[in-house]
Every structure is written in C-alpha cells, then in structure tokens.
Amino acid sequence: MTSITIHGLNDPLDRFIREIAEIFGTVKNSLKLAGPHIPINDVWIASHALETGSVNVTYDKHFDVVPGVRVWK
C-alpha cells in the first residue's frame, strides 16, 4: 500500500512512525488484556522507547506495567 504523507512517498520518518504505531497497538492491546490502565500518552512514550531501545528516565510507575520497557529511576 502506497501512501502520500507530508514527508512524501516512502519517507524514512513515515516508516518509523508506522513502526511505532504498530508497537503502540500491540502494547495497548496487551495492557487491555492484562488489566492495567495507563494514560494514552504513556503508551506512546513506551512504544517509542521499545522501538528505539531507549531507557525511560522517570519516577512514573505507569511504565512498570509495560513489558519490555526499560526504566531508570
């Protein structure tokens, strides 16, 4: 499927955003099935961290329930 974005066709940023969106869907669904609810913005942050392999630096306990997210407190 080809899409036109503000960045153009097959833009690397567009692919990156799509990958994060796919991870977001997976994380959101797993949290829904497991029970814990976290703010939607935290799901996006967790998804970005998972995609990039980043460590979240936070005191926010919401990230503790997201499988695979690394947190440095």
mmJSON file of the N, C-alpha and C atoms, coordinates in Angstrom:
{"data_MODEL":{"atom_site":{
"group_PDB":["ATOM","ATOM","ATOM","ATOM","ATOM","ATOM","ATOM","ATOM","ATOM","ATOM","ATOM","ATOM","ATOM","ATOM","ATOM","ATOM","ATOM","ATOM","ATOM","ATOM","ATOM","ATOM","ATOM","ATOM","ATOM","ATOM","ATOM","ATOM","ATOM","ATOM","ATOM","ATOM","ATOM","ATOM","ATOM","ATOM","ATOM","ATOM","ATOM","ATOM","ATOM","ATOM","ATOM","ATOM","ATOM","ATOM","ATOM","ATOM","ATOM","ATOM","ATOM","ATOM","ATOM","ATOM","ATOM","ATOM","ATOM","ATOM","ATOM","ATOM","ATOM","ATOM","ATOM","ATOM","ATOM","ATOM","ATOM","ATOM","ATOM","ATOM","ATOM","ATOM","ATOM","ATOM","ATOM","ATOM","ATOM","ATOM","ATOM","ATOM","ATOM","ATOM","ATOM","ATOM","ATOM","ATOM","ATOM","ATOM","ATOM","ATOM","ATOM","ATOM","ATOM","ATOM","ATOM","ATOM","ATOM","ATOM","ATOM","ATOM","ATOM","ATOM","ATOM","ATOM","ATOM","ATOM","ATOM","ATOM","ATOM","ATOM","ATOM","ATOM","ATOM","ATOM","ATOM","ATOM","ATOM","ATOM","ATOM","ATOM","ATOM","ATOM","ATOM","ATOM","ATOM","ATOM","ATOM","ATOM","ATOM","ATOM","ATOM","ATOM","ATOM","ATOM","ATOM","ATOM","ATOM","ATOM","ATOM","ATOM","ATOM","ATOM","ATOM","ATOM","ATOM","ATOM","ATOM","ATOM","ATOM","ATOM","ATOM","ATOM","ATOM","ATOM","ATOM","ATOM","ATOM","ATOM","ATOM","ATOM","ATOM","ATOM","ATOM","ATOM","ATOM","ATOM","ATOM","ATOM","ATOM","ATOM","ATOM","ATOM","ATOM","ATOM","ATOM","ATOM","ATOM","ATOM","ATOM","ATOM","ATOM","ATOM","ATOM","ATOM","ATOM","ATOM","ATOM","ATOM","ATOM","ATOM","ATOM","ATOM","ATOM","ATOM","ATOM","ATOM","ATOM","ATOM","ATOM","ATOM","ATOM","ATOM","ATOM","ATOM","ATOM","ATOM","ATOM","ATOM","ATOM","ATOM","ATOM","ATOM","ATOM","ATOM","ATOM","ATOM","ATOM","ATOM","ATOM"],
"id":[1,2,3,4,5,6,7,8,9,10,11,12,13,14,15,16,17,18,19,20,21,22,23,24,25,26,27,28,29,30,31,32,33,34,35,36,37,38,39,40,41,42,43,44,45,46,47,48,49,50,51,52,53,54,55,56,57,58,59,60,61,62,63,64,65,66,67,68,69,70,71,72,73,74,75,76,77,78,79,80,81,82,83,84,85,86,87,88,89,90,91,92,93,94,95,96,97,98,99,100,101,102,103,104,105,106,107,108,109,110,111,112,113,114,115,116,117,118,119,120,121,122,123,124,125,126,127,128,129,130,131,132,133,134,135,136,137,138,139,140,141,142,143,144,145,146,147,148,149,150,151,152,153,154,155,156,157,158,159,160,161,162,163,164,165,166,167,168,169,170,171,172,173,174,175,176,177,178,179,180,181,182,183,184,185,186,187,188,189,190,191,192,193,194,195,196,197,198,199,200,201,202,203,204,205,206,207,208,209,210,211,212,213,214,215,216,217,218,219],
"type_symbol":["N","C","C","N","C","C","N","C","C","N","C","C","N","C","C","N","C","C","N","C","C","N","C","C","N","C","C","N","C","C","N","C","C","N","C","C","N","C","C","N","C","C","N","C","C","N","C","C","N","C","C","N","C","C","N","C","C","N","C","C","N","C","C","N","C","C","N","C","C","N","C","C","N","C","C","N","C","C","N","C","C","N","C","C","N","C","C","N","C","C","N","C","C","N","C","C","N","C","C","N","C","C","N","C","C","N","C","C","N","C","C","N","C","C","N","C","C","N","C","C","N","C","C","N","C","C","N","C","C","N","C","C","N","C","C","N","C","C","N","C","C","N","C","C","N","C","C","N","C","C","N","C","C","N","C","C","N","C","C","N","C","C","N","C","C","N","C","C","N","C","C","N","C","C","N","C","C","N","C","C","N","C","C","N","C","C","N","C","C","N","C","C","N","C","C","N","C","C","N","C","C","N","C","C","N","C","C","N","C","C","N","C","C","N","C","C","N","C","C"],
"label_atom_id":["N","CA","C","N","CA","C","N","CA","C","N","CA","C","N","CA","C","N","CA","C","N","CA","C","N","CA","C","N","CA","C","N","CA","C","N","CA","C","N","CA","C","N","CA","C","N","CA","C","N","CA","C","N","CA","C","N","CA","C","N","CA","C","N","CA","C","N","CA","C","N","CA","C","N","CA","C","N","CA","C","N","CA","C","N","CA","C","N","CA","C","N","CA","C","N","CA","C","N","CA","C","N","CA","C","N","CA","C","N","CA","C","N","CA","C","N","CA","C","N","CA","C","N","CA","C","N","CA","C","N","CA","C","N","CA","C","N","CA","C","N","CA","C","N","CA","C","N","CA","C","N","CA","C","N","CA","C","N","CA","C","N","CA","C","N","CA","C","N","CA","C","N","CA","C","N","CA","C","N","CA","C","N","CA","C","N","CA","C","N","CA","C","N","CA","C","N","CA","C","N","CA","C","N","CA","C","N","CA","C","N","CA","C","N","CA","C","N","CA","C","N","CA","C","N","CA","C","N","CA","C","N","CA","C","N","CA","C","N","CA","C","N","CA","C","N","CA","C","N","CA","C","N","CA","C"],
"label_alt_id":[null,null,null,null,null,null,null,null,null,null,null,null,null,null,null,null,null,null,null,null,null,null,null,null,null,null,null,null,null,null,null,null,null,null,null,null,null,null,null,null,null,null,null,null,null,null,null,null,null,null,null,null,null,null,null,null,null,null,null,null,null,null,null,null,null,null,null,null,null,null,null,null,null,null,null,null,null,null,null,null,null,null,null,null,null,null,null,null,null,null,null,null,null,null,null,null,null,null,null,null,null,null,null,null,null,null,null,null,null,null,null,null,null,null,null,null,null,null,null,null,null,null,null,null,null,null,null,null,null,null,null,null,null,null,null,null,null,null,null,null,null,null,null,null,null,null,null,null,null,null,null,null,null,null,null,null,null,null,null,null,null,null,null,null,null,null,null,null,null,null,null,null,null,null,null,null,null,null,null,null,null,null,null,null,null,null,null,null,null,null,null,null,null,null,null,null,null,null,null,null,null,null,null,null,null,null,null,null,null,null,null,null,null,null,null,null,null,null,null],
"label_comp_id":["MET","MET","MET","THR","THR","THR","SER","SER","SER","ILE","ILE","ILE","THR","THR","THR","ILE","ILE","ILE","HIS","HIS","HIS","GLY","GLY","GLY","LEU","LEU","LEU","ASN","ASN","ASN","ASP","ASP","ASP","PRO","PRO","PRO","LEU","LEU","LEU","ASP","ASP","ASP","ARG","ARG","ARG","PHE","PHE","PHE","ILE","ILE","ILE","ARG","ARG","ARG","GLU","GLU","GLU","ILE","ILE","ILE","ALA","ALA","ALA","GLU","GLU","GLU","ILE","ILE","ILE","PHE","PHE","PHE","GLY","GLY","GLY","THR","THR","THR","VAL","VAL","VAL","LYS","LYS","LYS","ASN","ASN","ASN","SER","SER","SER","LEU","LEU","LEU","LYS","LYS","LYS","LEU","LEU","LEU","ALA","ALA","ALA","GLY","GLY","GLY","PRO","PRO","PRO","HIS","HIS","HIS","ILE","ILE","ILE","PRO","PRO","PRO","ILE","ILE","ILE","ASN","ASN","ASN","ASP","ASP","ASP","VAL","VAL","VAL","TRP","TRP","TRP","ILE","ILE","ILE","ALA","ALA","ALA","SER","SER","SER","HIS","HIS","HIS","ALA","ALA","ALA","LEU","LEU","LEU","GLU","GLU","GLU","THR","THR","THR","GLY","GLY","GLY","SER","SER","SER","VAL","VAL","VAL","ASN","ASN","ASN","VAL","VAL","VAL","THR","THR","THR","TYR","TYR","TYR","ASP","ASP","ASP","LYS","LYS","LYS","HIS","HIS","HIS","PHE","PHE","PHE","ASP","ASP","ASP","VAL","VAL","VAL","VAL","VAL","VAL","PRO","PRO","PRO","GLY","GLY","GLY","VAL","VAL","VAL","ARG","ARG","ARG","VAL","VAL","VAL","TRP","TRP","TRP","LYS","LYS","LYS"],
"label_asym_id":["A","A","A","A","A","A","A","A","A","A","A","A","A","A","A","A","A","A","A","A","A","A","A","A","A","A","A","A","A","A","A","A","A","A","A","A","A","A","A","A","A","A","A","A","A","A","A","A","A","A","A","A","A","A","A","A","A","A","A","A","A","A","A","A","A","A","A","A","A","A","A","A","A","A","A","A","A","A","A","A","A","A","A","A","A","A","A","A","A","A","A","A","A","A","A","A","A","A","A","A","A","A","A","A","A","A","A","A","A","A","A","A","A","A","A","A","A","A","A","A","A","A","A","A","A","A","A","A","A","A","A","A","A","A","A","A","A","A","A","A","A","A","A","A","A","A","A","A","A","A","A","A","A","A","A","A","A","A","A","A","A","A","A","A","A","A","A","A","A","A","A","A","A","A","A","A","A","A","A","A","A","A","A","A","A","A","A","A","A","A","A","A","A","A","A","A","A","A","A","A","A","A","A","A","A","A","A","A","A","A","A","A","A","A","A","A","A","A","A"],
"label_entity_id":["1","1","1","1","1","1","1","1","1","1","1","1","1","1","1","1","1","1","1","1","1","1","1","1","1","1","1","1","1","1","1","1","1","1","1","1","1","1","1","1","1","1","1","1","1","1","1","1","1","1","1","1","1","1","1","1","1","1","1","1","1","1","1","1","1","1","1","1","1","1","1","1","1","1","1","1","1","1","1","1","1","1","1","1","1","1","1","1","1","1","1","1","1","1","1","1","1","1","1","1","1","1","1","1","1","1","1","1","1","1","1","1","1","1","1","1","1","1","1","1","1","1","1","1","1","1","1","1","1","1","1","1","1","1","1","1","1","1","1","1","1","1","1","1","1","1","1","1","1","1","1","1","1","1","1","1","1","1","1","1","1","1","1","1","1","1","1","1","1","1","1","1","1","1","1","1","1","1","1","1","1","1","1","1","1","1","1","1","1","1","1","1","1","1","1","1","1","1","1","1","1","1","1","1","1","1","1","1","1","1","1","1","1","1","1","1","1","1","1"],
"label_seq_id":[1,1,1,2,2,2,3,3,3,4,4,4,5,5,5,6,6,6,7,7,7,8,8,8,9,9,9,10,10,10,11,11,11,12,12,12,13,13,13,14,14,14,15,15,15,16,16,16,17,17,17,18,18,18,19,19,19,20,20,20,21,21,21,22,22,22,23,23,23,24,24,24,25,25,25,26,26,26,27,27,27,28,28,28,29,29,29,30,30,30,31,31,31,32,32,32,33,33,33,34,34,34,35,35,35,36,36,36,37,37,37,38,38,38,39,39,39,40,40,40,41,41,41,42,42,42,43,43,43,44,44,44,45,45,45,46,46,46,47,47,47,48,48,48,49,49,49,50,50,50,51,51,51,52,52,52,53,53,53,54,54,54,55,55,55,56,56,56,57,57,57,58,58,58,59,59,59,60,60,60,61,61,61,62,62,62,63,63,63,64,64,64,65,65,65,66,66,66,67,67,67,68,68,68,69,69,69,70,70,70,71,71,71,72,72,72,73,73,73],
"pdbx_PDB_ins_code":[null,null,null,null,null,null,null,null,null,null,null,null,null,null,null,null,null,null,null,null,null,null,null,null,null,null,null,null,null,null,null,null,null,null,null,null,null,null,null,null,null,null,null,null,null,null,null,null,null,null,null,null,null,null,null,null,null,null,null,null,null,null,null,null,null,null,null,null,null,null,null,null,null,null,null,null,null,null,null,null,null,null,null,null,null,null,null,null,null,null,null,null,null,null,null,null,null,null,null,null,null,null,null,null,null,null,null,null,null,null,null,null,null,null,null,null,null,null,null,null,null,null,null,null,null,null,null,null,null,null,null,null,null,null,null,null,null,null,null,null,null,null,null,null,null,null,null,null,null,null,null,null,null,null,null,null,null,null,null,null,null,null,null,null,null,null,null,null,null,null,null,null,null,null,null,null,null,null,null,null,null,null,null,null,null,null,null,null,null,null,null,null,null,null,null,null,null,null,null,null,null,null,null,null,null,null,null,null,null,null,null,null,null,null,null,null,null,null,null],
"Cartn_x":[0.838,0.0,0.888,0.648,1.415,0.585,1.22,0.508,1.298,0.596,1.223,1.121,2.244,2.267,2.853,2.899,3.503,4.999,5.574,7.003,7.292,6.277,6.487,6.331,6.554,6.415,7.614,7.35,8.396,9.435,9.01,9.903,10.311,11.599,12.026,11.272,10.951,10.191,8.812,8.195,6.876,6.946,7.971,8.135,8.359,9.15,9.424,8.14,7.335,6.07,5.129,5.095,4.245,4.69,6.008,6.522,6.131,6.258,5.864,4.359,3.571,2.119,1.764,2.492,2.241,2.584,3.701,4.076,3.049,2.581,1.549,0.327,-0.119,-1.28,-1.059,0.126,0.467,0.49,1.144,1.237,-0.149,-0.923,-2.264,-3.136,-3.061,-3.864,-3.413,-2.105,-1.637,-2.027,-1.992,-2.418,-3.922,-4.673,-6.126,-6.456,-5.729,-5.97,-5.479,-4.391,-3.808,-4.521,-5.176,-5.919,-5.414,-4.088,-3.666,-3.964,-4.417,-4.706,-3.678,-3.05,-2.131,-2.552,-2.19,-2.569,-2.06,-2.85,-2.544,-1.192,-0.844,0.452,1.603,1.416,2.452,2.595,1.498,1.577,2.413,2.215,3.021,4.491,4.775,6.163,6.797,6.08,6.582,6.829,5.94,6.085,7.327,7.542,8.732,10.002,9.983,11.147,11.427,10.377,10.559,11.143,10.649,11.121,12.579,12.986,14.346,15.322,14.819,15.688,16.125,15.378,15.718,15.348,15.92,15.586,14.786,13.632,12.835,13.396,13.652,14.112,12.906,12.352,11.104,10.887,10.059,9.556,8.124,7.601,6.23,6.103,5.229,5.039,4.297,3.69,2.928,3.777,5.038,5.886,6.286,6.107,6.446,5.555,4.382,3.446,3.564,4.441,4.599,5.753,5.459,6.505,7.579,8.825,9.932,10.472,9.731,10.189,11.216,12.354,13.404,13.219,13.268,13.062,14.254,14.8,15.878,15.303,15.334,14.702,15.738],
"Cartn_y":[-1.174,0.0,1.245,2.136,3.372,4.501,5.311,6.446,7.717,8.799,10.103,10.811,11.246,11.965,13.341,14.137,15.451,15.344,14.168,13.965,13.366,12.904,12.303,10.796,10.181,8.736,8.015,6.947,6.075,6.831,7.831,8.613,7.775,7.79,7.022,7.419,8.686,9.123,8.494,8.403,7.781,6.315,5.606,4.199,4.075,4.974,4.965,5.177,6.138,6.421,5.228,4.592,3.403,2.268,2.083,1.035,1.314,2.562,2.917,2.704,3.052,2.87,1.388,0.523,-0.913,-1.401,-0.937,-1.299,-0.757,0.473,1.079,0.164,-0.328,-1.209,-2.48,-3.04,-4.249,-3.99,-2.892,-2.547,-2.26,-1.457,-1.087,-2.328,-3.249,-4.465,-5.351,-5.489,-6.334,-5.758,-4.432,-3.81,-3.984,-3.913,-4.096,-5.513,-6.489,-7.881,-8.171,-7.514,-7.768,-7.015,-5.919,-5.194,-3.819,-3.59,-2.257,-1.179,-0.064,1.068,2.157,2.645,3.767,4.844,6.093,7.175,6.906,7.309,7.047,7.637,8.796,9.387,8.523,7.875,6.98,5.737,5.303,4.176,4.581,5.803,6.292,6.397,6.907,7.033,5.651,4.713,3.349,2.714,2.938,2.388,2.938,4.231,4.853,4.285,4.125,3.568,2.131,1.349,-0.025,-0.049,0.814,0.855,1.263,2.219,2.76,2.078,1.255,0.625,1.581,2.647,3.679,3.254,3.957,3.771,4.989,4.769,5.878,6.289,7.565,8.107,8.775,8.127,8.617,8.034,8.712,8.177,7.676,7.781,7.389,5.87,5.362,3.912,3.274,4.091,3.538,2.643,2.992,2.241,0.879,0.668,-0.618,-1.751,-1.432,-2.468,-2.79,-2.082,-2.32,-3.299,-4.491,-5.499,-4.996,-5.166,-4.839,-3.427,-2.545,-1.162,-1.077,-0.488,-0.316,1.048,1.045,2.283,2.496,3.694,4.095,5.14,4.869,5.776,6.493],
"Cartn_z":[0.0,0.0,0.0,-0.909,-1.001,-0.426,0.38,0.948,0.698,0.626,0.468,1.802,2.31,3.57,3.33,4.388,4.235,3.976,4.249,4.038,2.667,1.964,0.654,0.691,-0.454,-0.579,0.014,0.741,1.284,2.115,2.807,3.656,4.87,5.268,6.441,7.714,7.863,9.038,9.041,7.881,7.773,8.195,7.761,8.15,9.655,10.209,11.648,12.439,12.016,12.699,12.599,11.44,11.278,12.203,12.335,13.223,14.671,15.089,16.451,16.635,15.619,15.706,15.841,15.142,15.272,16.681,17.21,18.58,19.559,19.326,20.17,20.244,19.093,19.067,19.862,19.743,20.487,21.994,22.39,23.813,24.373,23.663,24.132,24.296,23.336,23.411,24.574,24.766,25.868,27.225,27.343,28.601,28.816,27.733,27.834,28.303,27.777,28.163,29.575,29.981,31.3,32.418,32.077,33.092,33.463,33.54,33.997,32.957,33.442,32.558,32.824,31.751,31.887,30.902,31.156,30.239,28.818,27.857,26.446,26.034,26.569,26.226,26.732,27.859,28.374,27.496,26.889,25.952,24.743,24.246,23.117,23.497,24.684,25.144,25.269,25.845,25.99,24.626,23.688,22.342,21.659,21.81,21.218,21.859,23.168,23.862,23.409,23.228,22.758,21.345,20.474,19.09,19.002,19.811,19.714,20.669,21.587,22.574,23.664,23.824,24.806,26.225,27.183,28.592,29.03,29.631,30.16,31.512,31.66,32.934,33.577,34.608,35.182,36.572,37.329,38.589,38.423,37.224,36.914,36.946,37.784,37.947,36.774,35.913,34.794,33.894,33.742,32.82,33.367,34.651,35.263,34.767,34.254,33.819,32.332,31.63,30.189,29.974,29.474,29.266,28.3,28.7,27.821,27.934,28.569,28.702,29.819,29.494,30.498,31.175,32.497,33.276,34.18,34.139,35.025,35.956,37.256,38.207,39.024],
"occupancy":[1.0,1.0,1.0,1.0,1.0,1.0,1.0,1.0,1.0,1.0,1.0,1.0,1.0,1.0,1.0,1.0,1.0,1.0,1.0,1.0,1.0,1.0,1.0,1.0,1.0,1.0,1.0,1.0,1.0,1.0,1.0,1.0,1.0,1.0,1.0,1.0,1.0,1.0,1.0,1.0,1.0,1.0,1.0,1.0,1.0,1.0,1.0,1.0,1.0,1.0,1.0,1.0,1.0,1.0,1.0,1.0,1.0,1.0,1.0,1.0,1.0,1.0,1.0,1.0,1.0,1.0,1.0,1.0,1.0,1.0,1.0,1.0,1.0,1.0,1.0,1.0,1.0,1.0,1.0,1.0,1.0,1.0,1.0,1.0,1.0,1.0,1.0,1.0,1.0,1.0,1.0,1.0,1.0,1.0,1.0,1.0,1.0,1.0,1.0,1.0,1.0,1.0,1.0,1.0,1.0,1.0,1.0,1.0,1.0,1.0,1.0,1.0,1.0,1.0,1.0,1.0,1.0,1.0,1.0,1.0,1.0,1.0,1.0,1.0,1.0,1.0,1.0,1.0,1.0,1.0,1.0,1.0,1.0,1.0,1.0,1.0,1.0,1.0,1.0,1.0,1.0,1.0,1.0,1.0,1.0,1.0,1.0,1.0,1.0,1.0,1.0,1.0,1.0,1.0,1.0,1.0,1.0,1.0,1.0,1.0,1.0,1.0,1.0,1.0,1.0,1.0,1.0,1.0,1.0,1.0,1.0,1.0,1.0,1.0,1.0,1.0,1.0,1.0,1.0,1.0,1.0,1.0,1.0,1.0,1.0,1.0,1.0,1.0,1.0,1.0,1.0,1.0,1.0,1.0,1.0,1.0,1.0,1.0,1.0,1.0,1.0,1.0,1.0,1.0,1.0,1.0,1.0,1.0,1.0,1.0,1.0,1.0,1.0,1.0,1.0,1.0,1.0,1.0,1.0],
"B_iso_or_equiv":[0.0,0.0,0.0,0.0,0.0,0.0,0.0,0.0,0.0,0.0,0.0,0.0,0.0,0.0,0.0,0.0,0.0,0.0,0.0,0.0,0.0,0.0,0.0,0.0,0.0,0.0,0.0,0.0,0.0,0.0,0.0,0.0,0.0,0.0,0.0,0.0,0.0,0.0,0.0,0.0,0.0,0.0,0.0,0.0,0.0,0.0,0.0,0.0,0.0,0.0,0.0,0.0,0.0,0.0,0.0,0.0,0.0,0.0,0.0,0.0,0.0,0.0,0.0,0.0,0.0,0.0,0.0,0.0,0.0,0.0,0.0,0.0,0.0,0.0,0.0,0.0,0.0,0.0,0.0,0.0,0.0,0.0,0.0,0.0,0.0,0.0,0.0,0.0,0.0,0.0,0.0,0.0,0.0,0.0,0.0,0.0,0.0,0.0,0.0,0.0,0.0,0.0,0.0,0.0,0.0,0.0,0.0,0.0,0.0,0.0,0.0,0.0,0.0,0.0,0.0,0.0,0.0,0.0,0.0,0.0,0.0,0.0,0.0,0.0,0.0,0.0,0.0,0.0,0.0,0.0,0.0,0.0,0.0,0.0,0.0,0.0,0.0,0.0,0.0,0.0,0.0,0.0,0.0,0.0,0.0,0.0,0.0,0.0,0.0,0.0,0.0,0.0,0.0,0.0,0.0,0.0,0.0,0.0,0.0,0.0,0.0,0.0,0.0,0.0,0.0,0.0,0.0,0.0,0.0,0.0,0.0,0.0,0.0,0.0,0.0,0.0,0.0,0.0,0.0,0.0,0.0,0.0,0.0,0.0,0.0,0.0,0.0,0.0,0.0,0.0,0.0,0.0,0.0,0.0,0.0,0.0,0.0,0.0,0.0,0.0,0.0,0.0,0.0,0.0,0.0,0.0,0.0,0.0,0.0,0.0,0.0,0.0,0.0,0.0,0.0,0.0,0.0,0.0,0.0],
"pdbx_formal_charge":[null,null,null,null,null,null,null,null,null,null,null,null,null,null,null,null,null,null,null,null,null,null,null,null,null,null,null,null,null,null,null,null,null,null,null,null,null,null,null,null,null,null,null,null,null,null,null,null,null,null,null,null,null,null,null,null,null,null,null,null,null,null,null,null,null,null,null,null,null,null,null,null,null,null,null,null,null,null,null,null,null,null,null,null,null,null,null,null,null,null,null,null,null,null,null,null,null,null,null,null,null,null,null,null,null,null,null,null,null,null,null,null,null,null,null,null,null,null,null,null,null,null,null,null,null,null,null,null,null,null,null,null,null,null,null,null,null,null,null,null,null,null,null,null,null,null,null,null,null,null,null,null,null,null,null,null,null,null,null,null,null,null,null,null,null,null,null,null,null,null,null,null,null,null,null,null,null,null,null,null,null,null,null,null,null,null,null,null,null,null,null,null,null,null,null,null,null,null,null,null,null,null,null,null,null,null,null,null,null,null,null,null,null,null,null,null,null,null,null],
"auth_seq_id":[1,1,1,2,2,2,3,3,3,4,4,4,5,5,5,6,6,6,7,7,7,8,8,8,9,9,9,10,10,10,11,11,11,12,12,12,13,13,13,14,14,14,15,15,15,16,16,16,17,17,17,18,18,18,19,19,19,20,20,20,21,21,21,22,22,22,23,23,23,24,24,24,25,25,25,26,26,26,27,27,27,28,28,28,29,29,29,30,30,30,31,31,31,32,32,32,33,33,33,34,34,34,35,35,35,36,36,36,37,37,37,38,38,38,39,39,39,40,40,40,41,41,41,42,42,42,43,43,43,44,44,44,45,45,45,46,46,46,47,47,47,48,48,48,49,49,49,50,50,50,51,51,51,52,52,52,53,53,53,54,54,54,55,55,55,56,56,56,57,57,57,58,58,58,59,59,59,60,60,60,61,61,61,62,62,62,63,63,63,64,64,64,65,65,65,66,66,66,67,67,67,68,68,68,69,69,69,70,70,70,71,71,71,72,72,72,73,73,73],
"auth_comp_id":["MET","MET","MET","THR","THR","THR","SER","SER","SER","ILE","ILE","ILE","THR","THR","THR","ILE","ILE","ILE","HIS","HIS","HIS","GLY","GLY","GLY","LEU","LEU","LEU","ASN","ASN","ASN","ASP","ASP","ASP","PRO","PRO","PRO","LEU","LEU","LEU","ASP","ASP","ASP","ARG","ARG","ARG","PHE","PHE","PHE","ILE","ILE","ILE","ARG","ARG","ARG","GLU","GLU","GLU","ILE","ILE","ILE","ALA","ALA","ALA","GLU","GLU","GLU","ILE","ILE","ILE","PHE","PHE","PHE","GLY","GLY","GLY","THR","THR","THR","VAL","VAL","VAL","LYS","LYS","LYS","ASN","ASN","ASN","SER","SER","SER","LEU","LEU","LEU","LYS","LYS","LYS","LEU","LEU","LEU","ALA","ALA","ALA","GLY","GLY","GLY","PRO","PRO","PRO","HIS","HIS","HIS","ILE","ILE","ILE","PRO","PRO","PRO","ILE","ILE","ILE","ASN","ASN","ASN","ASP","ASP","ASP","VAL","VAL","VAL","TRP","TRP","TRP","ILE","ILE","ILE","ALA","ALA","ALA","SER","SER","SER","HIS","HIS","HIS","ALA","ALA","ALA","LEU","LEU","LEU","GLU","GLU","GLU","THR","THR","THR","GLY","GLY","GLY","SER","SER","SER","VAL","VAL","VAL","ASN","ASN","ASN","VAL","VAL","VAL","THR","THR","THR","TYR","TYR","TYR","ASP","ASP","ASP","LYS","LYS","LYS","HIS","HIS","HIS","PHE","PHE","PHE","ASP","ASP","ASP","VAL","VAL","VAL","VAL","VAL","VAL","PRO","PRO","PRO","GLY","GLY","GLY","VAL","VAL","VAL","ARG","ARG","ARG","VAL","VAL","VAL","TRP","TRP","TRP","LYS","LYS","LYS"],
"auth_asym_id":["A","A","A","A","A","A","A","A","A","A","A","A","A","A","A","A","A","A","A","A","A","A","A","A","A","A","A","A","A","A","A","A","A","A","A","A","A","A","A","A","A","A","A","A","A","A","A","A","A","A","A","A","A","A","A","A","A","A","A","A","A","A","A","A","A","A","A","A","A","A","A","A","A","A","A","A","A","A","A","A","A","A","A","A","A","A","A","A","A","A","A","A","A","A","A","A","A","A","A","A","A","A","A","A","A","A","A","A","A","A","A","A","A","A","A","A","A","A","A","A","A","A","A","A","A","A","A","A","A","A","A","A","A","A","A","A","A","A","A","A","A","A","A","A","A","A","A","A","A","A","A","A","A","A","A","A","A","A","A","A","A","A","A","A","A","A","A","A","A","A","A","A","A","A","A","A","A","A","A","A","A","A","A","A","A","A","A","A","A","A","A","A","A","A","A","A","A","A","A","A","A","A","A","A","A","A","A","A","A","A","A","A","A","A","A","A","A","A","A"],
"auth_atom_id":["N","CA","C","N","CA","C","N","CA","C","N","CA","C","N","CA","C","N","CA","C","N","CA","C","N","CA","C","N","CA","C","N","CA","C","N","CA","C","N","CA","C","N","CA","C","N","CA","C","N","CA","C","N","CA","C","N","CA","C","N","CA","C","N","CA","C","N","CA","C","N","CA","C","N","CA","C","N","CA","C","N","CA","C","N","CA","C","N","CA","C","N","CA","C","N","CA","C","N","CA","C","N","CA","C","N","CA","C","N","CA","C","N","CA","C","N","CA","C","N","CA","C","N","CA","C","N","CA","C","N","CA","C","N","CA","C","N","CA","C","N","CA","C","N","CA","C","N","CA","C","N","CA","C","N","CA","C","N","CA","C","N","CA","C","N","CA","C","N","CA","C","N","CA","C","N","CA","C","N","CA","C","N","CA","C","N","CA","C","N","CA","C","N","CA","C","N","CA","C","N","CA","C","N","CA","C","N","CA","C","N","CA","C","N","CA","C","N","CA","C","N","CA","C","N","CA","C","N","CA","C","N","CA","C","N","CA","C","N","CA","C","N","CA","C","N","CA","C","N","CA","C","N","CA","C"],
"pdbx_PDB_model_num":[1,1,1,1,1,1,1,1,1,1,1,1,1,1,1,1,1,1,1,1,1,1,1,1,1,1,1,1,1,1,1,1,1,1,1,1,1,1,1,1,1,1,1,1,1,1,1,1,1,1,1,1,1,1,1,1,1,1,1,1,1,1,1,1,1,1,1,1,1,1,1,1,1,1,1,1,1,1,1,1,1,1,1,1,1,1,1,1,1,1,1,1,1,1,1,1,1,1,1,1,1,1,1,1,1,1,1,1,1,1,1,1,1,1,1,1,1,1,1,1,1,1,1,1,1,1,1,1,1,1,1,1,1,1,1,1,1,1,1,1,1,1,1,1,1,1,1,1,1,1,1,1,1,1,1,1,1,1,1,1,1,1,1,1,1,1,1,1,1,1,1,1,1,1,1,1,1,1,1,1,1,1,1,1,1,1,1,1,1,1,1,1,1,1,1,1,1,1,1,1,1,1,1,1,1,1,1,1,1,1,1,1,1,1,1,1,1,1,1]
}}}
